[in-house]
Amino acid sequence: MRFNEFMQLGYDEFLMKLNSIPESEPLYKIIKSRSLDVNKIKDKEERKYWRELKELNRIPDIYLPNEELDRELKDKVKKEGITNVK
């Protein structure tokens, strides 16, 4: 799937694609580690494993001013040659 096709996906289509990722793919564990409530896991070792993965795959807290985000996005759009951005 090309980038432009991906950007045209609706929310439901995106969720279907996301949920169809096989468990054998590394991305599956990354997504699961971010969304899993480790406090509900009873097994101590398994809880430790998922806590470590959750921390490893955590999305960093990066805060940028809106103007800087706009500038970076515009630069990326120019660089990638994307033309249908509103």
PyMOL Python script that loads the backbone (N, CA, C, O; Angstrom):
from pymol import cmd

cmd.read_pdbstr("""\
ATOM      1  N   MET A   1       0.848  -1.169   0.000  1.00  0.00           N
ATOM      2  CA  MET A   1       0.000   0.000   0.000  1.00  0.00           C
ATOM      3  C   MET A   1       0.897   1.236   0.000  1.00  0.00           C
ATOM      4  O   MET A   1       1.856   1.333   0.766  1.00  0.00           O
ATOM      5  N   ARG A   2       0.567   2.152  -0.857  1.00  0.00           N
ATOM      6  CA  ARG A   2       1.336   3.385  -0.973  1.00  0.00           C
ATOM      7  C   ARG A   2       0.882   4.383   0.084  1.00  0.00           C
ATOM      8  O   ARG A   2      -0.216   4.271   0.629  1.00  0.00           O
ATOM      9  N   PHE A   3       1.734   5.353   0.363  1.00  0.00           N
ATOM     10  CA  PHE A   3       1.464   6.353   1.396  1.00  0.00           C
ATOM     11  C   PHE A   3       0.153   7.088   1.131  1.00  0.00           C
ATOM     12  O   PHE A   3      -0.665   7.239   2.039  1.00  0.00           O
ATOM     13  N   ASN A   4      -0.053   7.543  -0.101  1.00  0.00           N
ATOM     14  CA  ASN A   4      -1.274   8.300  -0.417  1.00  0.00           C
ATOM     15  C   ASN A   4      -2.526   7.446  -0.222  1.00  0.00           C
ATOM     16  O   ASN A   4      -3.552   7.945   0.241  1.00  0.00           O
ATOM     17  N   GLU A   5      -2.444   6.158  -0.576  1.00  0.00           N
ATOM     18  CA  GLU A   5      -3.580   5.263  -0.361  1.00  0.00           C
ATOM     19  C   GLU A   5      -3.841   5.095   1.136  1.00  0.00           C
ATOM     20  O   GLU A   5      -4.988   5.100   1.583  1.00  0.00           O
ATOM     21  N   PHE A   6      -2.761   4.946   1.898  1.00  0.00           N
ATOM     22  CA  PHE A   6      -2.879   4.801   3.342  1.00  0.00           C
ATOM     23  C   PHE A   6      -3.537   6.028   3.966  1.00  0.00           C
ATOM     24  O   PHE A   6      -4.373   5.899   4.861  1.00  0.00           O
ATOM     25  N   MET A   7      -3.165   7.207   3.500  1.00  0.00           N
ATOM     26  CA  MET A   7      -3.708   8.444   4.063  1.00  0.00           C
ATOM     27  C   MET A   7      -5.187   8.623   3.730  1.00  0.00           C
ATOM     28  O   MET A   7      -5.867   9.421   4.375  1.00  0.00           O
ATOM     29  N   GLN A   8      -5.690   7.907   2.750  1.00  0.00           N
ATOM     30  CA  GLN A   8      -7.097   8.008   2.364  1.00  0.00           C
ATOM     31  C   GLN A   8      -7.985   7.009   3.108  1.00  0.00           C
ATOM     32  O   GLN A   8      -9.207   7.039   2.967  1.00  0.00           O
ATOM     33  N   LEU A   9      -7.370   6.124   3.901  1.00  0.00           N
ATOM     34  CA  LEU A   9      -8.153   5.132   4.635  1.00  0.00           C
ATOM     35  C   LEU A   9      -9.066   5.805   5.648  1.00  0.00           C
ATOM     36  O   LEU A   9      -8.687   6.785   6.289  1.00  0.00           O
ATOM     37  N   GLY A  10     -10.256   5.275   5.782  1.00  0.00           N
ATOM     38  CA  GLY A  10     -11.146   5.720   6.843  1.00  0.00           C
ATOM     39  C   GLY A  10     -10.721   5.076   8.158  1.00  0.00           C
ATOM     40  O   GLY A  10      -9.899   4.159   8.172  1.00  0.00           O
ATOM     41  N   TYR A  11     -11.280   5.555   9.247  1.00  0.00           N
ATOM     42  CA  TYR A  11     -10.918   5.051  10.571  1.00  0.00           C
ATOM     43  C   TYR A  11     -11.203   3.553  10.696  1.00  0.00           C
ATOM     44  O   TYR A  11     -10.370   2.798  11.198  1.00  0.00           O
ATOM     45  N   ASP A  12     -12.376   3.130  10.240  1.00  0.00           N
ATOM     46  CA  ASP A  12     -12.735   1.713  10.346  1.00  0.00           C
ATOM     47  C   ASP A  12     -11.809   0.835   9.513  1.00  0.00           C
ATOM     48  O   ASP A  12     -11.413  -0.245   9.952  1.00  0.00           O
ATOM     49  N   GLU A  13     -11.462   1.295   8.314  1.00  0.00           N
ATOM     50  CA  GLU A  13     -10.533   0.530   7.457  1.00  0.00           C
ATOM     51  C   GLU A  13      -9.161   0.438   8.122  1.00  0.00           C
ATOM     52  O   GLU A  13      -8.515  -0.609   8.091  1.00  0.00           O
ATOM     53  N   PHE A  14      -8.722   1.551   8.726  1.00  0.00           N
ATOM     54  CA  PHE A  14      -7.436   1.562   9.413  1.00  0.00           C
ATOM     55  C   PHE A  14      -7.436   0.553  10.568  1.00  0.00           C
ATOM     56  O   PHE A  14      -6.488  -0.218  10.719  1.00  0.00           O
ATOM     57  N   LEU A  15      -8.492   0.557  11.378  1.00  0.00           N
ATOM     58  CA  LEU A  15      -8.585  -0.393  12.493  1.00  0.00           C
ATOM     59  C   LEU A  15      -8.582  -1.834  12.009  1.00  0.00           C
ATOM     60  O   LEU A  15      -7.963  -2.697  12.630  1.00  0.00           O
ATOM     61  N   MET A  16      -9.274  -2.099  10.898  1.00  0.00           N
ATOM     62  CA  MET A  16      -9.285  -3.456  10.350  1.00  0.00           C
ATOM     63  C   MET A  16      -7.873  -3.888   9.967  1.00  0.00           C
ATOM     64  O   MET A  16      -7.464  -5.012  10.258  1.00  0.00           O
ATOM     65  N   LYS A  17      -7.133  -3.001   9.319  1.00  0.00           N
ATOM     66  CA  LYS A  17      -5.755  -3.328   8.926  1.00  0.00           C
ATOM     67  C   LYS A  17      -4.883  -3.526  10.164  1.00  0.00           C
ATOM     68  O   LYS A  17      -4.077  -4.455  10.221  1.00  0.00           O
ATOM     69  N   LEU A  18      -5.048  -2.648  11.151  1.00  0.00           N
ATOM     70  CA  LEU A  18      -4.272  -2.732  12.382  1.00  0.00           C
ATOM     71  C   LEU A  18      -4.551  -4.043  13.115  1.00  0.00           C
ATOM     72  O   LEU A  18      -3.631  -4.694  13.610  1.00  0.00           O
ATOM     73  N   ASN A  19      -5.812  -4.418  13.180  1.00  0.00           N
ATOM     74  CA  ASN A  19      -6.199  -5.647  13.884  1.00  0.00           C
ATOM     75  C   ASN A  19      -5.865  -6.913  13.113  1.00  0.00           C
ATOM     76  O   ASN A  19      -5.944  -8.010  13.667  1.00  0.00           O
ATOM     77  N   SER A  20      -5.493  -6.782  11.847  1.00  0.00           N
ATOM     78  CA  SER A  20      -5.165  -7.968  11.053  1.00  0.00           C
ATOM     79  C   SER A  20      -3.662  -8.265  11.054  1.00  0.00           C
ATOM     80  O   SER A  20      -3.211  -9.176  10.360  1.00  0.00           O
ATOM     81  N   ILE A  21      -2.895  -7.507  11.824  1.00  0.00           N
ATOM     82  CA  ILE A  21      -1.448  -7.763  11.900  1.00  0.00           C
ATOM     83  C   ILE A  21      -1.241  -9.095  12.614  1.00  0.00           C
ATOM     84  O   ILE A  21      -1.731  -9.274  13.728  1.00  0.00           O
ATOM     85  N   PRO A  22      -0.529 -10.028  11.999  1.00  0.00           N
ATOM     86  CA  PRO A  22      -0.308 -11.345  12.620  1.00  0.00           C
ATOM     87  C   PRO A  22       0.538 -11.239  13.891  1.00  0.00           C
ATOM     88  O   PRO A  22       1.404 -10.372  14.004  1.00  0.00           O
ATOM     89  N   GLU A  23       0.272 -12.135  14.842  1.00  0.00           N
ATOM     90  CA  GLU A  23       1.021 -12.151  16.101  1.00  0.00           C
ATOM     91  C   GLU A  23       2.507 -12.394  15.877  1.00  0.00           C
ATOM     92  O   GLU A  23       3.321 -12.052  16.734  1.00  0.00           O
ATOM     93  N   SER A  24       2.868 -12.968  14.763  1.00  0.00           N
ATOM     94  CA  SER A  24       4.278 -13.264  14.480  1.00  0.00           C
ATOM     95  C   SER A  24       5.064 -12.009  14.079  1.00  0.00           C
ATOM     96  O   SER A  24       6.295 -12.031  14.065  1.00  0.00           O
ATOM     97  N   GLU A  25       4.371 -10.933  13.757  1.00  0.00           N
ATOM     98  CA  GLU A  25       5.036  -9.692  13.353  1.00  0.00           C
ATOM     99  C   GLU A  25       5.487  -8.887  14.572  1.00  0.00           C
ATOM    100  O   GLU A  25       4.738  -8.782  15.543  1.00  0.00           O
ATOM    101  N   PRO A  26       6.696  -8.317  14.544  1.00  0.00           N
ATOM    102  CA  PRO A  26       7.167  -7.501  15.676  1.00  0.00           C
ATOM    103  C   PRO A  26       6.239  -6.323  15.998  1.00  0.00           C
ATOM    104  O   PRO A  26       6.103  -5.942  17.161  1.00  0.00           O
ATOM    105  N   LEU A  27       5.610  -5.755  14.983  1.00  0.00           N
ATOM    106  CA  LEU A  27       4.701  -4.627  15.208  1.00  0.00           C
ATOM    107  C   LEU A  27       3.532  -5.021  16.108  1.00  0.00           C
ATOM    108  O   LEU A  27       3.022  -4.187  16.856  1.00  0.00           O
ATOM    109  N   TYR A  28       3.109  -6.264  16.045  1.00  0.00           N
ATOM    110  CA  TYR A  28       2.006  -6.741  16.884  1.00  0.00           C
ATOM    111  C   TYR A  28       2.351  -6.566  18.362  1.00  0.00           C
ATOM    112  O   TYR A  28       1.544  -6.054  19.138  1.00  0.00           O
ATOM    113  N   LYS A  29       3.561  -6.996  18.747  1.00  0.00           N
ATOM    114  CA  LYS A  29       3.964  -6.876  20.156  1.00  0.00           C
ATOM    115  C   LYS A  29       4.131  -5.419  20.577  1.00  0.00           C
ATOM    116  O   LYS A  29       3.850  -5.065  21.722  1.00  0.00           O
ATOM    117  N   ILE A  30       4.580  -4.588  19.665  1.00  0.00           N
ATOM    118  CA  ILE A  30       4.729  -3.166  19.987  1.00  0.00           C
ATOM    119  C   ILE A  30       3.360  -2.560  20.291  1.00  0.00           C
ATOM    120  O   ILE A  30       3.189  -1.871  21.297  1.00  0.00           O
ATOM    121  N   ILE A  31       2.393  -2.819  19.422  1.00  0.00           N
ATOM    122  CA  ILE A  31       1.040  -2.287  19.616  1.00  0.00           C
ATOM    123  C   ILE A  31       0.431  -2.859  20.893  1.00  0.00           C
ATOM    124  O   ILE A  31      -0.157  -2.128  21.690  1.00  0.00           O
ATOM    125  N   LYS A  32       0.574  -4.162  21.080  1.00  0.00           N
ATOM    126  CA  LYS A  32       0.011  -4.797  22.271  1.00  0.00           C
ATOM    127  C   LYS A  32       0.642  -4.235  23.539  1.00  0.00           C
ATOM    128  O   LYS A  32      -0.061  -3.988  24.519  1.00  0.00           O
ATOM    129  N   SER A  33       1.955  -4.030  23.533  1.00  0.00           N
ATOM    130  CA  SER A  33       2.621  -3.526  24.735  1.00  0.00           C
ATOM    131  C   SER A  33       2.164  -2.117  25.085  1.00  0.00           C
ATOM    132  O   SER A  33       2.125  -1.749  26.259  1.00  0.00           O
ATOM    133  N   ARG A  34       1.822  -1.339  24.084  1.00  0.00           N
ATOM    134  CA  ARG A  34       1.359   0.031  24.343  1.00  0.00           C
ATOM    135  C   ARG A  34      -0.073   0.066  24.861  1.00  0.00           C
ATOM    136  O   ARG A  34      -0.439   0.981  25.598  1.00  0.00           O
ATOM    137  N   SER A  35      -0.879  -0.907  24.489  1.00  0.00           N
ATOM    138  CA  SER A  35      -2.297  -0.854  24.836  1.00  0.00           C
ATOM    139  C   SER A  35      -2.683  -1.785  25.984  1.00  0.00           C
ATOM    140  O   SER A  35      -3.789  -1.680  26.515  1.00  0.00           O
ATOM    141  N   LEU A  36      -1.806  -2.672  26.365  1.00  0.00           N
ATOM    142  CA  LEU A  36      -2.095  -3.675  27.382  1.00  0.00           C
ATOM    143  C   LEU A  36      -2.086  -3.069  28.781  1.00  0.00           C
ATOM    144  O   LEU A  36      -1.205  -2.274  29.108  1.00  0.00           O
ATOM    145  N   ASP A  37      -3.064  -3.442  29.610  1.00  0.00           N
ATOM    146  CA  ASP A  37      -3.084  -3.044  31.016  1.00  0.00           C
ATOM    147  C   ASP A  37      -2.326  -4.108  31.799  1.00  0.00           C
ATOM    148  O   ASP A  37      -2.883  -5.151  32.142  1.00  0.00           O
ATOM    149  N   VAL A  38      -1.061  -3.841  32.080  1.00  0.00           N
ATOM    150  CA  VAL A  38      -0.203  -4.848  32.728  1.00  0.00           C
ATOM    151  C   VAL A  38      -0.669  -5.179  34.141  1.00  0.00           C
ATOM    152  O   VAL A  38      -0.339  -6.247  34.657  1.00  0.00           O
ATOM    153  N   ASN A  39      -1.419  -4.298  34.773  1.00  0.00           N
ATOM    154  CA  ASN A  39      -1.899  -4.558  36.129  1.00  0.00           C
ATOM    155  C   ASN A  39      -2.922  -5.692  36.174  1.00  0.00           C
ATOM    156  O   ASN A  39      -3.180  -6.249  37.241  1.00  0.00           O
ATOM    157  N   LYS A  40      -3.501  -6.036  35.039  1.00  0.00           N
ATOM    158  CA  LYS A  40      -4.485  -7.119  34.987  1.00  0.00           C
ATOM    159  C   LYS A  40      -3.832  -8.481  34.772  1.00  0.00           C
ATOM    160  O   LYS A  40      -4.516  -9.504  34.802  1.00  0.00           O
ATOM    161  N   ILE A  41      -2.520  -8.507  34.555  1.00  0.00           N
ATOM    162  CA  ILE A  41      -1.802  -9.773  34.338  1.00  0.00           C
ATOM    163  C   ILE A  41      -1.430 -10.356  35.697  1.00  0.00           C
ATOM    164  O   ILE A  41      -0.773  -9.699  36.505  1.00  0.00           O
ATOM    165  N   LYS A  42      -1.851 -11.585  35.938  1.00  0.00           N
ATOM    166  CA  LYS A  42      -1.634 -12.210  37.246  1.00  0.00           C
ATOM    167  C   LYS A  42      -0.230 -12.793  37.405  1.00  0.00           C
ATOM    168  O   LYS A  42       0.361 -12.718  38.482  1.00  0.00           O
ATOM    169  N   ASP A  43       0.293 -13.369  36.336  1.00  0.00           N
ATOM    170  CA  ASP A  43       1.611 -13.992  36.397  1.00  0.00           C
ATOM    171  C   ASP A  43       2.695 -12.930  36.531  1.00  0.00           C
ATOM    172  O   ASP A  43       2.793 -12.021  35.707  1.00  0.00           O
ATOM    173  N   LYS A  44       3.503 -13.053  37.570  1.00  0.00           N
ATOM    174  CA  LYS A  44       4.530 -12.053  37.892  1.00  0.00           C
ATOM    175  C   LYS A  44       5.554 -11.867  36.773  1.00  0.00           C
ATOM    176  O   LYS A  44       5.888 -10.739  36.409  1.00  0.00           O
ATOM    177  N   GLU A  45       6.043 -12.971  36.238  1.00  0.00           N
ATOM    178  CA  GLU A  45       7.061 -12.913  35.183  1.00  0.00           C
ATOM    179  C   GLU A  45       6.493 -12.326  33.891  1.00  0.00           C
ATOM    180  O   GLU A  45       7.143 -11.527  33.216  1.00  0.00           O
ATOM    181  N   GLU A  46       5.279 -12.734  33.564  1.00  0.00           N
ATOM    182  CA  GLU A  46       4.649 -12.200  32.354  1.00  0.00           C
ATOM    183  C   GLU A  46       4.390 -10.701  32.514  1.00  0.00           C
ATOM    184  O   GLU A  46       4.601  -9.932  31.575  1.00  0.00           O
ATOM    185  N   ARG A  47       3.937 -10.285  33.691  1.00  0.00           N
ATOM    186  CA  ARG A  47       3.698  -8.864  33.949  1.00  0.00           C
ATOM    187  C   ARG A  47       4.997  -8.072  33.815  1.00  0.00           C
ATOM    188  O   ARG A  47       5.012  -6.983  33.242  1.00  0.00           O
ATOM    189  N   LYS A  48       6.085  -8.628  34.346  1.00  0.00           N
ATOM    190  CA  LYS A  48       7.397  -7.976  34.245  1.00  0.00           C
ATOM    191  C   LYS A  48       7.816  -7.843  32.783  1.00  0.00           C
ATOM    192  O   LYS A  48       8.307  -6.795  32.363  1.00  0.00           O
ATOM    193  N   TYR A  49       7.618  -8.919  32.011  1.00  0.00           N
ATOM    194  CA  TYR A  49       7.967  -8.921  30.590  1.00  0.00           C
ATOM    195  C   TYR A  49       7.232  -7.808  29.856  1.00  0.00           C
ATOM    196  O   TYR A  49       7.842  -7.047  29.105  1.00  0.00           O
ATOM    197  N   TRP A  50       5.895  -7.708  30.075  1.00  0.00           N
ATOM    198  CA  TRP A  50       5.101  -6.708  29.362  1.00  0.00           C
ATOM    199  C   TRP A  50       5.397  -5.293  29.856  1.00  0.00           C
ATOM    200  O   TRP A  50       5.335  -4.342  29.077  1.00  0.00           O
ATOM    201  N   ARG A  51       5.718  -5.145  31.136  1.00  0.00           N
ATOM    202  CA  ARG A  51       6.108  -3.815  31.642  1.00  0.00           C
ATOM    203  C   ARG A  51       7.374  -3.328  30.952  1.00  0.00           C
ATOM    204  O   ARG A  51       7.470  -2.171  30.545  1.00  0.00           O
ATOM    205  N   GLU A  52       8.345  -4.231  30.826  1.00  0.00           N
ATOM    206  CA  GLU A  52       9.595  -3.869  30.161  1.00  0.00           C
ATOM    207  C   GLU A  52       9.360  -3.517  28.691  1.00  0.00           C
ATOM    208  O   GLU A  52       9.921  -2.546  28.183  1.00  0.00           O
ATOM    209  N   LEU A  53       8.533  -4.307  28.015  1.00  0.00           N
ATOM    210  CA  LEU A  53       8.211  -4.008  26.615  1.00  0.00           C
ATOM    211  C   LEU A  53       7.458  -2.685  26.493  1.00  0.00           C
ATOM    212  O   LEU A  53       7.701  -1.906  25.571  1.00  0.00           O
ATOM    213  N   LYS A  54       6.548  -2.442  27.424  1.00  0.00           N
ATOM    214  CA  LYS A  54       5.764  -1.208  27.405  1.00  0.00           C
ATOM    215  C   LYS A  54       6.700   0.001  27.522  1.00  0.00           C
ATOM    216  O   LYS A  54       6.535   0.991  26.809  1.00  0.00           O
ATOM    217  N   GLU A  55       7.668  -0.086  28.414  1.00  0.00           N
ATOM    218  CA  GLU A  55       8.623   1.013  28.586  1.00  0.00           C
ATOM    219  C   GLU A  55       9.518   1.151  27.356  1.00  0.00           C
ATOM    220  O   GLU A  55       9.804   2.262  26.909  1.00  0.00           O
ATOM    221  N   LEU A  56       9.952   0.031  26.821  1.00  0.00           N
ATOM    222  CA  LEU A  56      10.813   0.038  25.644  1.00  0.00           C
ATOM    223  C   LEU A  56      10.109   0.648  24.428  1.00  0.00           C
ATOM    224  O   LEU A  56      10.733   1.359  23.640  1.00  0.00           O
ATOM    225  N   ASN A  57       8.819   0.373  24.278  1.00  0.00           N
ATOM    226  CA  ASN A  57       8.053   0.832  23.119  1.00  0.00           C
ATOM    227  C   ASN A  57       7.235   2.095  23.386  1.00  0.00           C
ATOM    228  O   ASN A  57       6.379   2.472  22.586  1.00  0.00           O
ATOM    229  N   ARG A  58       7.507   2.732  24.505  1.00  0.00           N
ATOM    230  CA  ARG A  58       6.765   3.932  24.880  1.00  0.00           C
ATOM    231  C   ARG A  58       6.990   5.037  23.856  1.00  0.00           C
ATOM    232  O   ARG A  58       8.100   5.224  23.356  1.00  0.00           O
ATOM    233  N   ILE A  59       5.923   5.761  23.555  1.00  0.00           N
ATOM    234  CA  ILE A  59       6.051   6.920  22.676  1.00  0.00           C
ATOM    235  C   ILE A  59       6.611   8.055  23.520  1.00  0.00           C
ATOM    236  O   ILE A  59       6.019   8.411  24.540  1.00  0.00           O
ATOM    237  N   PRO A  60       7.737   8.629  23.118  1.00  0.00           N
ATOM    238  CA  PRO A  60       8.352   9.671  23.949  1.00  0.00           C
ATOM    239  C   PRO A  60       7.455  10.903  24.067  1.00  0.00           C
ATOM    240  O   PRO A  60       6.713  11.249  23.148  1.00  0.00           O
ATOM    241  N   ASP A  61       7.548  11.544  25.213  1.00  0.00           N
ATOM    242  CA  ASP A  61       6.808  12.784  25.448  1.00  0.00           C
ATOM    243  C   ASP A  61       7.603  13.939  24.855  1.00  0.00           C
ATOM    244  O   ASP A  61       8.543  14.443  25.470  1.00  0.00           O
ATOM    245  N   ILE A  62       7.218  14.346  23.673  1.00  0.00           N
ATOM    246  CA  ILE A  62       7.887  15.452  23.001  1.00  0.00           C
ATOM    247  C   ILE A  62       6.845  16.523  22.748  1.00  0.00           C
ATOM    248  O   ILE A  62       5.827  16.280  22.099  1.00  0.00           O
ATOM    249  N   TYR A  63       7.106  17.684  23.257  1.00  0.00           N
ATOM    250  CA  TYR A  63       6.168  18.778  23.085  1.00  0.00           C
ATOM    251  C   TYR A  63       6.831  19.875  22.266  1.00  0.00           C
ATOM    252  O   TYR A  63       7.882  20.397  22.638  1.00  0.00           O
ATOM    253  N   LEU A  64       6.213  20.212  21.165  1.00  0.00           N
ATOM    254  CA  LEU A  64       6.723  21.263  20.296  1.00  0.00           C
ATOM    255  C   LEU A  64       5.631  22.313  20.117  1.00  0.00           C
ATOM    256  O   LEU A  64       4.445  21.982  20.097  1.00  0.00           O
ATOM    257  N   PRO A  65       6.023  23.564  19.987  1.00  0.00           N
ATOM    258  CA  PRO A  65       5.023  24.600  19.699  1.00  0.00           C
ATOM    259  C   PRO A  65       4.354  24.325  18.356  1.00  0.00           C
ATOM    260  O   PRO A  65       4.966  23.744  17.461  1.00  0.00           O
ATOM    261  N   ASN A  66       3.098  24.743  18.218  1.00  0.00           N
ATOM    262  CA  ASN A  66       2.356  24.523  16.975  1.00  0.00           C
ATOM    263  C   ASN A  66       3.081  25.059  15.754  1.00  0.00           C
ATOM    264  O   ASN A  66       3.074  24.432  14.694  1.00  0.00           O
ATOM    265  N   GLU A  67       3.710  26.223  15.902  1.00  0.00           N
ATOM    266  CA  GLU A  67       4.417  26.824  14.765  1.00  0.00           C
ATOM    267  C   GLU A  67       5.553  25.913  14.291  1.00  0.00           C
ATOM    268  O   GLU A  67       5.782  25.761  13.091  1.00  0.00           O
ATOM    269  N   GLU A  68       6.254  25.314  15.247  1.00  0.00           N
ATOM    270  CA  GLU A  68       7.363  24.419  14.886  1.00  0.00           C
ATOM    271  C   GLU A  68       6.833  23.141  14.229  1.00  0.00           C
ATOM    272  O   GLU A  68       7.416  22.651  13.262  1.00  0.00           O
ATOM    273  N   LEU A  69       5.738  22.608  14.750  1.00  0.00           N
ATOM    274  CA  LEU A  69       5.130  21.429  14.131  1.00  0.00           C
ATOM    275  C   LEU A  69       4.682  21.736  12.707  1.00  0.00           C
ATOM    276  O   LEU A  69       4.931  20.948  11.794  1.00  0.00           O
ATOM    277  N   ASP A  70       4.020  22.883  12.511  1.00  0.00           N
ATOM    278  CA  ASP A  70       3.574  23.287  11.170  1.00  0.00           C
ATOM    279  C   ASP A  70       4.751  23.398  10.215  1.00  0.00           C
ATOM    280  O   ASP A  70       4.677  22.931   9.079  1.00  0.00           O
ATOM    281  N   ARG A  71       5.837  24.015  10.670  1.00  0.00           N
ATOM    282  CA  ARG A  71       7.017  24.192   9.830  1.00  0.00           C
ATOM    283  C   ARG A  71       7.616  22.836   9.444  1.00  0.00           C
ATOM    284  O   ARG A  71       7.964  22.610   8.285  1.00  0.00           O
ATOM    285  N   GLU A  72       7.732  21.934  10.432  1.00  0.00           N
ATOM    286  CA  GLU A  72       8.292  20.605  10.155  1.00  0.00           C
ATOM    287  C   GLU A  72       7.409  19.819   9.182  1.00  0.00           C
ATOM    288  O   GLU A  72       7.914  19.163   8.271  1.00  0.00           O
ATOM    289  N   LEU A  73       6.095  19.888   9.379  1.00  0.00           N
ATOM    290  CA  LEU A  73       5.187  19.185   8.472  1.00  0.00           C
ATOM    291  C   LEU A  73       5.266  19.740   7.057  1.00  0.00           C
ATOM    292  O   LEU A  73       5.295  18.979   6.091  1.00  0.00           O
ATOM    293  N   LYS A  74       5.302  21.064   6.930  1.00  0.00           N
ATOM    294  CA  LYS A  74       5.401  21.678   5.597  1.00  0.00           C
ATOM    295  C   LYS A  74       6.704  21.283   4.914  1.00  0.00           C
ATOM    296  O   LYS A  74       6.720  21.000   3.716  1.00  0.00           O
ATOM    297  N   ASP A  75       7.802  21.263   5.679  1.00  0.00           N
ATOM    298  CA  ASP A  75       9.089  20.848   5.113  1.00  0.00           C
ATOM    299  C   ASP A  75       9.037  19.397   4.644  1.00  0.00           C
ATOM    300  O   ASP A  75       9.544  19.067   3.572  1.00  0.00           O
ATOM    301  N   LYS A  76       8.418  18.531   5.454  1.00  0.00           N
ATOM    302  CA  LYS A  76       8.318  17.116   5.093  1.00  0.00           C
ATOM    303  C   LYS A  76       7.453  16.938   3.844  1.00  0.00           C
ATOM    304  O   LYS A  76       7.776  16.136   2.968  1.00  0.00           O
ATOM    305  N   VAL A  77       6.364  17.683   3.768  1.00  0.00           N
ATOM    306  CA  VAL A  77       5.480  17.608   2.599  1.00  0.00           C
ATOM    307  C   VAL A  77       6.244  18.020   1.344  1.00  0.00           C
ATOM    308  O   VAL A  77       6.137  17.364   0.308  1.00  0.00           O
ATOM    309  N   LYS A  78       7.013  19.105   1.434  1.00  0.00           N
ATOM    310  CA  LYS A  78       7.814  19.550   0.284  1.00  0.00           C
ATOM    311  C   LYS A  78       8.822  18.479  -0.107  1.00  0.00           C
ATOM    312  O   LYS A  78       8.972  18.155  -1.285  1.00  0.00           O
ATOM    313  N   LYS A  79       9.510  17.934   0.889  1.00  0.00           N
ATOM    314  CA  LYS A  79      10.547  16.933   0.658  1.00  0.00           C
ATOM    315  C   LYS A  79       9.966  15.671   0.011  1.00  0.00           C
ATOM    316  O   LYS A  79      10.559  15.116  -0.914  1.00  0.00           O
ATOM    317  N   GLU A  80       8.799  15.217   0.503  1.00  0.00           N
ATOM    318  CA  GLU A  80       8.185  13.984   0.008  1.00  0.00           C
ATOM    319  C   GLU A  80       7.418  14.206  -1.292  1.00  0.00           C
ATOM    320  O   GLU A  80       7.060  13.243  -1.970  1.00  0.00           O
ATOM    321  N   GLY A  81       7.164  15.453  -1.641  1.00  0.00           N
ATOM    322  CA  GLY A  81       6.440  15.732  -2.879  1.00  0.00           C
ATOM    323  C   GLY A  81       4.957  15.445  -2.801  1.00  0.00           C
ATOM    324  O   GLY A  81       4.322  15.151  -3.813  1.00  0.00           O
ATOM    325  N   ILE A  82       4.400  15.530  -1.598  1.00  0.00           N
ATOM    326  CA  ILE A  82       2.970  15.287  -1.400  1.00  0.00           C
ATOM    327  C   ILE A  82       2.222  16.556  -1.826  1.00  0.00           C
ATOM    328  O   ILE A  82       2.551  17.661  -1.395  1.00  0.00           O
ATOM    329  N   THR A  83       1.214  16.371  -2.677  1.00  0.00           N
ATOM    330  CA  THR A  83       0.542  17.551  -3.232  1.00  0.00           C
ATOM    331  C   THR A  83      -0.909  17.724  -2.777  1.00  0.00           C
ATOM    332  O   THR A  83      -1.462  18.814  -2.929  1.00  0.00           O
ATOM    333  N   ASN A  84      -1.542  16.688  -2.226  1.00  0.00           N
ATOM    334  CA  ASN A  84      -2.955  16.798  -1.901  1.00  0.00           C
ATOM    335  C   ASN A  84      -3.206  17.041  -0.405  1.00  0.00           C
ATOM    336  O   ASN A  84      -4.168  16.509   0.148  1.00  0.00           O
ATOM    337  N   VAL A  85      -2.360  17.829   0.249  1.00  0.00           N
ATOM    338  CA  VAL A  85      -2.515  18.142   1.664  1.00  0.00           C
ATOM    339  C   VAL A  85      -3.262  19.457   1.789  1.00  0.00           C
ATOM    340  O   VAL A  85      -2.945  20.437   1.113  1.00  0.00           O
ATOM    341  N   LYS A  86      -4.260  19.463   2.665  1.00  0.00           N
ATOM    342  CA  LYS A  86      -5.054  20.674   2.851  1.00  0.00           C
ATOM    343  C   LYS A  86      -4.648  21.408   4.094  1.00  0.00           C
ATOM    344  O   LYS A  86      -5.215  22.455   4.406  1.00  0.00           O
TER     345      LYS A  86
END
""", "prot")
cmd.dss("prot")
cmd.show_as("cartoon", "prot")
cmd.util.cbc("prot")
cmd.orient("prot")
